Amino acid sequence: MSTAVVVQGVIVEQTSYFSLGELCRACRAEAEQLMALVEEGVLEPAGNGPEDWQFAGSSLRRAQAALRLTRDLELSAAATALVLDLLDEIEALRSRLRRAGLE
């Protein structure tokens, strides 16, 4: 008999897309917050402007992480972008170490 564990959250497929308004609701954030993250390159929507933006499903997790950093550490959007870039680099290096059998 298998047991399922339910975690509060939403499962989002890579092929899912969010408008700016939908991403705001999913993250419980203001549009201005997400627009600042787009401006800093944290989020990369498709589209010509906020009214046309489409965010990939993977943007939800990144936006939530960015908003958490911004809130918990009282970071600016630019500082949040830097922290996320550094965390991405650390993960890439760890992945390379695992592939090389060094971790």
N, C-alpha and C positions, 0 to 999 in steps of 0.2 A: 504494500500500500504506500503510495507516495503522498507527501504532504506539501501543500502549497503555502508559501508565505506571501502575504499581501503587504505591500509597502505603499504608503500614501504617495501618490504621484500619478503621472501620466506617461504612458508609453507612446512615443512619437516615432514614426517611421522616417527614414532618411528622405523618402519621396514626398513627405508632407510639407506643405508650405503655409506660412502665416503672413497675413497682412500686418502692417504696423499696429493696428488696433487689436488684432487677435493676439499678437505677441505681448502687447501691453497688458491685456487681460490675463493671459497665461502667467505672466511674471508679476502681476500686480504692481505695475510700474507706470509712471507717467510717460507720455510720448517724448517729452523733452529729454528724459533720462536716456531712453533708447536712441534718440537722435544724436545725443552727445557721444554715445558709444559707437555709433556708425561713423561719426565725424573723426573719431580717434582710430578707426580701423578695427575695433574690437568685433563688430558685427559687419557683415558684408552682404547687404541685400541686393537682389536683382531689381532693376527698375530705374526709372529716371528721377524720381523724387518720392518724398514720403507718402504721397497718395497712391503711388504705383508700386511701392516696395513690396517685394516678396522675400521672406526669410525662410531658408531651408529648415527642416525639422531639427537639425543639429544646432541651429542658432538658439533654440530654447534653453538648452543646457548651458551654453556659453553665456547667454544673457543673464540667466539666473546666477551663475558664478560671478559674473562681473558686478551685478547689483549687490550681491552678498559682500563682496570685497569693498565696494564703494560704501556700503552702509556700515559694516562691522569695523572697518579700519579707517573710515572717514576719508577715503581717497578721492581725488579728482578723477575725471574720466581719463585724463592722460596718464596718471599714475596707475590706474586700474589696467589700462592697456599695457603698460610696461610690465606689471606683475604677471598678467596673463601670458605675455610673450615669454617671460622667463620661465613660468611654469610649463609652457608648451616645450620650450627648449630642454628643460630638465627631463620631461617625459620622453622626448625624442632620444636623448642621450641614454636614458635607462633602457629604452627599447633596443638601441644599438648594442648595449652591453649584454642584454638578454640573448639577442641573436648571436652574438659572438661567444656566448657561454661564459661570460665573465661576471655575471651577477648571480 
